Amino acid sequence: MKTAITIIFTFFLTMVYGQTDNYKALLDSAKTFFKREDNLNQAELEKFDYSQIASMLETVVKSNPENAEARYFLGCAYSRMNSKDGQSILNMDIELVKKASEQFEKVIKLTPKYTGEIVNIDPYSKLTSEWGSMGMSYWYNNKDDSAIWAFKEGKTRGGFSDFILGVNRNVLDACSEGAILISSGDNFTIPFWYLQTVEKYRPDVAVVDINLLNTKWYPAFLSNVAFDISNKELNTLDYIEWTDSVVTINNFSWTVKPSFDDKYLLRGDRVFLSLLKANEFHRDLYFVNGLTDNQILGLEEYLSPFIIVNKLSISDKDLQPFEDYKRSISQLLSLSKLLNLNSSDEQRLFDYYIRLDLLNKVSGYLNDNEKEKAKELMDLLDKFADDTKYPFYSDELKEYEDHLRQNI
């Protein structure tokens, strides 16, 4: 079925490409392919020639240079030509990074608040992703000076915003000395790389990207964590059929369920389990907020929340005292002054990782009939993140805030 989709879609692209005067059709067909990527298996994705998509979009951009959406998808096509997934980061070409970056930079210049369709992240985050991945490619290949240059170049060109870096400093600061931090995504993992390589900020924290554990190169690259098997054995791990199973480490037991399709455990999950077994919970373990239950292998009920990071507590949960919470949420809310309101990703992060956490706390205090504490927290929201200055990204979240205010 997936192969049929690829063949039919490739034929469709070929037919449309012949109608070079129909620029909207060219753009729409290119956008359609990016929407269909999830329907392709790994082998099909690797074989697909993204230069075909790029050529179509170059035609659109040449005739419609002010079309921000066409430039956004052209940047995405150059990006895919360079690196289709985490495994191919290591062989990135700096010239393709520059070509992708130039398109995203032009998008931002044309429409600072880009409203076209996106592929996962907005153009600001795309700049972070492109240059951060290039930095990792240099870093892995022992070109540390080039890695630092790439990270800095990415910031100069509009990635690695002060707001995103500020949030990520707070995440690292929430971690204890020598902790392991499990991360994921362009707005967390890559800014951590920037902070630890360029600013030398909290290098004691071992940042582990949960998705990259599925690759062959990344586990061996992690010199600051251990696994309970050799690198040679790690390389041989693959997905396996799995049923609900109890895993015990140092007298702590929990149930690990299948992480994929209700019957498989993926390679990355097995590598993560190996890390947990080697660590034996001697080093504190933290998870950035927003990871799925499948990603953390059923440990969610043992997590203690600290706003944008969760700490694994294998005995009693750590409860954050009210005054400590106020201090932490105030630091995060104060980052509103750095918020780029033209970036949908930054707005979402601010709303769903910071504002929503405070509103849920307010709701909890109201349910416990502690209105004074609820009011104190709402006052912080008014002080640092007045929605007349910093509008809510989500109408539903604004309605939630209004509802809570009516009950204070």
Phi, psi and omega per residue, in radians:
M1 nan -0.813 -3.125
K2 -1.126 -0.706 3.114
T3 -1.093 -0.712 3.126
A4 -1.070 -0.727 3.101
I5 -1.019 -0.772 -3.131
T6 -1.088 -0.809 -3.104
I7 -1.120 -0.834 -3.115
I8 -1.097 -0.739 -3.092
F9 -1.208 -0.690 3.095
T10 -1.078 -0.699 3.088
F11 -1.092 -0.744 3.130
F12 -1.055 -0.773 3.126
L13 -1.070 -0.737 -3.119
T14 -1.085 -0.737 3.141
M15 -1.122 -0.796 -3.103
V16 -1.178 -0.675 -3.083
Y17 -1.060 -0.490 3.106
G18 -1.200 -0.368 3.134
Q19 -1.665 1.209 -2.982
T20 -1.146 -0.212 3.087
D21 -1.470 -0.210 -3.116
N22 -1.658 1.342 -3.016
Y23 -1.192 -0.600 3.112
K24 -1.124 -0.674 3.114
A25 -1.134 -0.683 3.096
L26 -1.071 -0.827 -3.133
L27 -1.122 -0.790 -3.110
D28 -1.100 -0.674 -3.127
S29 -1.202 -0.652 3.088
A30 -1.135 -0.759 3.122
K31 -1.079 -0.675 -3.130
T32 -1.066 -0.691 -3.130
F33 -1.109 -0.752 3.141
F34 -1.076 -0.571 3.089
K35 -1.220 -0.461 -3.084
R36 -1.585 -0.054 -3.064
E37 -0.940 -0.671 -3.093
D38 -1.150 -0.286 3.129
N39 -1.507 -0.073 -3.123
L40 -1.721 2.477 3.059
N41 -1.387 3.022 -3.034
Q42 -1.051 -0.739 -3.113
A43 -1.118 -0.731 3.123
E44 -1.151 -0.682 3.141
L45 -1.118 -0.731 -3.124
E46 -1.165 -0.579 -3.096
K47 -1.417 -0.372 -3.039
F48 -1.167 2.368 -3.099
D49 -1.610 1.723 -3.118
Y50 -1.238 -0.240 3.095
S51 -1.118 -0.454 3.084
Q52 -1.134 -0.774 3.090
I53 -1.109 -0.771 -3.129
A54 -1.054 -0.735 -3.142
S55 -1.081 -0.729 3.095
M56 -1.053 -0.799 -3.080
L57 -1.276 -0.545 3.044
E58 -1.072 -0.650 3.096
T59 -1.097 -0.754 3.126
V60 -1.114 -0.818 -3.078
V61 -1.157 -0.644 -3.139
K62 -1.060 -0.692 -3.121
S63 -1.577 -0.368 -3.119
N64 -2.318 1.185 -3.040
P65 -1.106 -0.297 -3.141
E66 -1.623 0.089 -3.116
N67 -1.432 1.737 -3.060
A68 -1.136 -0.639 -3.106
E69 -1.160 -0.722 3.098
A70 -1.089 -0.698 3.120
R71 -1.178 -0.659 3.106
Y72 -1.055 -0.834 -3.107
F73 -1.267 -0.489 3.030
L74 -1.144 -0.723 3.056
G75 -1.046 -0.712 3.102
C76 -1.121 -0.654 3.130
A77 -1.158 -0.778 3.073
Y78 -1.041 -0.693 3.139
S79 -1.076 -0.768 3.140
R80 -1.210 -0.584 3.064
M81 -1.068 -0.552 -3.071
N82 -1.458 -0.832 -3.078
S83 -2.668 2.008 -3.096
K84 -1.479 -0.392 -3.083
D85 -2.799 -3.093 -3.103
G86 -1.103 -0.478 -3.126
Q87 -1.202 -0.567 -3.042
S88 -1.626 0.095 3.098
I89 -1.000 -0.618 -2.970
L90 -1.114 -0.390 -3.052
N91 -1.974 0.543 -3.091
M92 -1.174 2.587 -3.131
D93 -1.819 2.127 -3.077
I94 -1.070 -0.558 -3.130
E95 -1.178 -0.653 3.078
L96 -1.229 -0.599 3.057
V97 -1.061 -0.778 3.133
K98 -1.098 -0.722 -3.136
K99 -1.123 -0.745 3.094
A100 -1.123 -0.792 -3.113
S101 -1.042 -0.742 -3.131
E102 -1.055 -0.638 3.118
Q103 -1.205 -0.781 3.133
F104 -1.150 -0.650 3.081
E105 -1.111 -0.692 3.117
K106 -1.168 -0.676 3.079
V107 -0.978 -0.839 -3.101
I108 -1.127 -0.655 3.120
K109 -1.176 -0.711 -3.138
L110 -1.238 -0.789 -3.104
T111 -2.437 1.535 -3.122
P112 -0.880 -0.632 3.055
K113 -1.842 1.452 -3.064
Y114 -1.141 2.259 -3.098
T115 -2.087 0.110 3.109
G116 -1.321 3.139 3.102
E117 -1.178 2.668 -3.127
I118 -2.243 2.827 2.997
V119 -1.900 1.590 3.088
N120 1.283 -0.876 -3.035
I121 -2.378 2.797 -3.066
D122 -1.391 3.014 -3.049
P123 -1.097 -0.507 3.100
Y124 -1.162 -0.800 3.120
S125 -1.191 -0.523 3.083
K126 -1.082 -0.660 3.097
L127 -1.121 -0.732 3.068
T128 -1.041 -0.796 -3.086
S129 -1.134 -0.806 -3.096
E130 -1.083 -0.925 -3.066
W131 -1.294 -0.556 3.084
G132 -1.182 -0.686 3.093
S133 -1.166 -0.672 3.075
M134 -1.101 -0.714 3.094
G135 -1.046 -0.748 3.105
M136 -1.124 -0.668 3.105
S137 -1.035 -0.802 3.085
Y138 -1.116 -0.759 -3.091
W139 -1.036 -0.832 -3.130
Y140 -1.083 -0.641 -3.093
N141 -1.560 0.398 3.035
N142 1.068 0.561 3.058
K143 -1.939 1.210 -2.998
D144 -1.075 -0.716 3.134
D145 -1.106 -0.698 3.117
S146 -1.182 -0.631 3.108
A147 -1.084 -0.818 3.134
I148 -1.096 -0.703 3.085
W149 -1.036 -0.780 -3.110
A150 -1.102 -0.758 3.116
F151 -1.082 -0.786 -3.131
K152 -1.160 -0.677 3.113
E153 -1.102 -0.684 3.095
G154 -1.064 -0.698 3.111
K155 -1.191 -0.735 3.129
T156 -1.035 -0.635 -3.071
R157 -1.488 -0.050 3.051
G158 2.112 -0.047 3.046
G159 -1.581 -3.113 3.096
F160 0.883 1.020 -3.090
S161 -1.128 2.752 3.128
D162 -1.079 -0.606 3.112
F163 -1.138 -0.873 -3.126
I164 -1.065 -0.774 3.125
L165 -1.130 -0.634 3.104
G166 -1.112 -0.767 3.090
V167 -1.055 -0.762 -3.083
N168 -1.242 -0.537 3.007
R169 -1.089 -0.707 3.109
N170 -1.111 -0.657 3.091
V171 -1.086 -0.848 -3.134
L172 -1.107 -0.668 -3.139
D173 -1.161 -0.455 3.115
A174 -1.301 -0.226 -3.110
C175 -1.555 2.494 3.098
S176 -1.284 2.912 -3.134
E177 -1.024 2.252 3.076
G178 1.269 0.313 -3.099
A179 -1.290 2.907 2.984
I180 -1.880 2.247 -3.112
L181 -2.020 2.052 3.117
I182 -1.582 2.149 -3.006
S183 -2.239 3.045 3.080
S184 -2.933 2.520 2.964
G185 1.717 2.789 -3.048
D186 -1.183 -0.505 -3.099
N187 -1.620 0.046 3.031
F188 -2.131 -1.184 -3.025
T189 -0.961 -0.889 -3.055
I190 -1.136 -0.746 3.033
P191 -1.087 -0.538 3.039
F192 -1.089 -0.727 3.092
W193 -1.019 -0.779 3.129
Y194 -1.030 -0.889 -3.066
L195 -1.078 -0.703 -3.066
Q196 -1.407 -0.449 -3.138
T197 -1.645 -0.763 -3.080
V198 -1.454 -0.857 -3.071
E199 -1.640 -0.142 -3.074
K200 0.962 0.674 -3.062
Y201 -1.576 2.107 3.128
R202 0.826 0.957 3.095
P203 -1.202 -0.200 3.111
D204 -1.203 -0.385 -3.138
V205 -1.465 2.189 3.110
A206 -1.504 1.868 3.133
V207 -1.526 2.202 -3.125
V208 -2.177 2.063 3.080
D209 -1.428 2.077 -3.013
I210 -1.139 -0.569 -3.129
N211 -1.316 -0.631 -3.120
L212 -1.218 -0.245 3.063
L213 -1.108 -0.286 3.091
N214 -1.307 -0.297 3.140
T215 -1.448 2.913 3.125
K216 -1.465 -0.561 -3.010
W217 -1.413 -0.564 -2.934
Y218 -1.196 -0.802 3.133
P219 -0.984 -0.697 3.132
A220 -1.207 -0.463 3.137
F221 -1.249 -0.469 -3.055
L222 -1.334 1.661 -3.100
S223 -1.474 -0.205 -3.057
N224 -1.825 0.211 2.977
V225 -2.357 2.796 -3.130
A226 -2.012 2.753 3.028
F227 -2.170 2.757 -3.058
D228 -1.539 0.091 3.042
I229 -2.338 2.889 -3.087
S230 -1.262 2.856 3.082
N231 -1.039 -0.633 3.124
K232 -1.086 -0.749 3.114
E233 -1.214 -0.655 3.103
L234 -1.001 -0.692 -3.104
N235 -1.136 -0.425 -3.088
T236 -1.535 -0.204 -3.104
L237 -1.125 2.427 3.086
D238 -2.416 3.123 3.095
Y239 -1.196 2.659 3.133
I240 -2.413 2.719 2.999
E241 -1.174 2.498 -3.013
W242 -2.592 2.426 2.971
T243 -2.059 2.869 3.137
D244 -0.861 2.146 -3.078
S245 -2.402 2.469 3.087
V246 -1.467 2.227 3.092
V247 -1.968 2.324 -3.132
T248 -2.095 2.238 3.073
I249 -2.342 2.068 3.103
N250 0.911 0.864 3.105
N251 1.207 0.103 3.052
F252 -1.841 2.213 -3.089
S253 -2.163 2.484 3.032
W254 -2.668 2.902 -3.090
T255 -1.687 2.185 3.074
V256 -1.776 2.113 -3.136
K257 -1.718 2.853 3.044
P258 -0.976 2.445 -3.099
S259 -1.730 -0.227 -3.093
F260 -2.425 2.217 3.024
D261 1.019 0.424 3.096
D262 1.062 0.233 3.131
K263 -2.620 0.056 -3.119
Y264 -2.236 2.677 2.929
L265 -2.014 2.139 -3.041
L266 -1.339 2.879 3.121
R267 -0.938 -0.845 -3.111
G268 -1.048 -0.607 3.097
D269 -1.123 -0.707 -3.133
R270 -1.207 -0.648 3.079
V271 -1.143 -0.716 3.112
F272 -1.085 -0.740 3.089
L273 -1.077 -0.669 3.103
S274 -1.093 -0.707 3.090
L275 -1.092 -0.784 -3.141
L276 -1.080 -0.723 -3.127
K277 -1.156 -0.677 3.137
A278 -1.225 -0.641 -3.109
N279 -1.284 -0.575 3.140
E280 0.936 0.454 3.118
F281 1.092 0.439 3.062
H282 -1.315 -0.617 3.058
R283 -1.717 2.419 3.114
D284 -1.033 2.482 -3.091
L285 -2.077 2.231 -3.132
Y286 -2.173 2.708 3.097
F287 -2.270 2.323 3.020
V288 -1.110 2.587 -3.141
N289 -1.149 2.535 3.070
G290 1.814 -0.127 3.068
L291 -1.208 2.548 -3.125
T292 -1.385 2.825 3.103
D293 -1.035 -0.673 3.121
N294 -1.102 -0.674 -3.107
Q295 -1.133 -0.606 -3.075
I296 -1.778 0.264 2.945
L297 0.974 0.741 3.023
G298 1.395 0.218 -3.136
L299 -1.524 0.042 -3.003
E300 -1.016 -0.593 -3.097
E301 -1.298 -0.126 3.138
Y302 -1.859 0.249 -3.104
L303 -1.680 2.394 3.023
S304 -1.783 2.151 -3.048
P305 -1.405 2.344 3.021
F306 -2.270 0.993 3.087
I307 1.209 -1.489 -3.074
I308 -1.816 0.104 3.071
V309 -2.498 2.542 3.127
N310 -2.075 2.396 -3.119
K311 -1.808 2.339 3.074
L312 -1.276 2.179 3.133
S313 -2.161 1.795 -3.028
I314 -1.482 -0.120 3.025
S315 -2.018 -1.882 3.101
D316 -1.527 2.499 3.107
K317 -1.221 2.529 3.069
D318 -1.463 2.147 3.114
L319 -1.782 2.218 -3.113
Q320 -1.426 2.055 3.124
P321 -1.016 2.703 -3.058
F322 -0.977 -0.807 -3.098
E323 -1.156 -0.645 3.081
D324 -1.140 -0.709 3.112
Y325 -1.099 -0.772 3.128
K326 -1.016 -0.736 -3.130
R327 -1.142 -0.776 -3.110
S328 -1.172 -0.792 -3.105
I329 -1.209 -0.539 3.095
S330 -1.134 -0.724 3.121
Q331 -1.071 -0.715 -3.130
L332 -1.270 -0.740 3.121
L333 -1.101 -0.581 -3.115
S334 -1.161 -0.274 3.079
L335 -1.240 -0.118 3.119
S336 -0.980 -0.542 -3.133
K337 -1.145 -0.308 3.117
L338 -1.728 -0.059 -3.008
L339 -1.181 2.264 3.044
N340 -1.564 1.788 -3.091
L341 -1.234 -0.106 3.048
N342 -1.518 -0.155 -3.120
S343 -1.754 1.987 3.120
S344 -1.123 -0.588 3.133
D345 -1.150 -0.746 3.121
E346 -1.154 -0.704 3.119
Q347 -1.102 -0.762 3.117
R348 -1.094 -0.762 -3.132
L349 -1.074 -0.789 -3.135
F350 -1.097 -0.731 -3.110
D351 -1.234 -0.873 -2.944
Y352 -1.578 -0.284 3.111
Y353 -1.823 -0.414 -3.048
I354 -2.032 -1.104 -3.136
R355 -1.013 -0.813 -3.096
L356 -1.097 -0.665 3.117
D357 -1.051 -0.783 3.117
L358 -1.106 -0.770 -3.114
L359 -1.118 -0.644 3.086
N360 -1.159 -0.636 3.060
K361 -1.109 -0.771 3.108
V362 -1.008 -0.798 3.132
S363 -1.044 -0.718 3.127
G364 -1.108 -0.753 3.130
Y365 -1.174 -0.620 3.081
L366 -1.133 -0.715 3.112
N367 -1.118 -0.530 3.113
D368 -1.573 0.155 3.131
N369 1.047 0.635 3.065
E370 -1.938 1.257 -3.013
K371 -1.185 -0.524 -3.131
E372 -1.122 -0.765 3.105
K373 -1.151 -0.697 3.105
A374 -1.056 -0.742 -3.131
K375 -1.169 -0.683 3.124
E376 -1.038 -0.738 3.141
L377 -1.206 -0.706 3.115
M378 -1.139 -0.573 3.073
D379 -1.106 -0.615 3.089
L380 -1.124 -0.672 3.113
L381 -1.099 -0.717 3.117
D382 -1.167 -0.625 -3.102
K383 -1.224 -0.788 -3.001
F384 -1.803 -0.418 -2.996
A385 -2.478 0.869 3.073
D386 -0.990 2.198 -3.030
D387 -1.262 -0.116 2.991
T388 -1.283 -0.458 3.074
K389 -1.670 -0.655 -3.076
Y390 -2.178 1.441 -3.076
P391 -1.019 2.608 3.059
F392 -1.165 2.427 3.048
Y393 -1.263 -0.572 -3.065
S394 -1.936 2.209 3.067
D395 -1.099 -0.642 -3.133
E396 -1.101 -0.647 3.135
L397 -1.215 -0.643 3.069
K398 -1.108 -0.717 3.099
E399 -1.116 -0.659 3.094
Y400 -1.089 -0.783 3.117
E401 -1.080 -0.797 3.141
D402 -1.043 -0.714 3.123
H403 -1.075 -0.780 -3.138
L404 -1.136 -0.699 -3.141
R405 -1.071 -0.635 -3.141
Q406 -1.140 -0.359 -3.083
N407 -1.761 0.005 3.113
I408 -1.610 nan nan
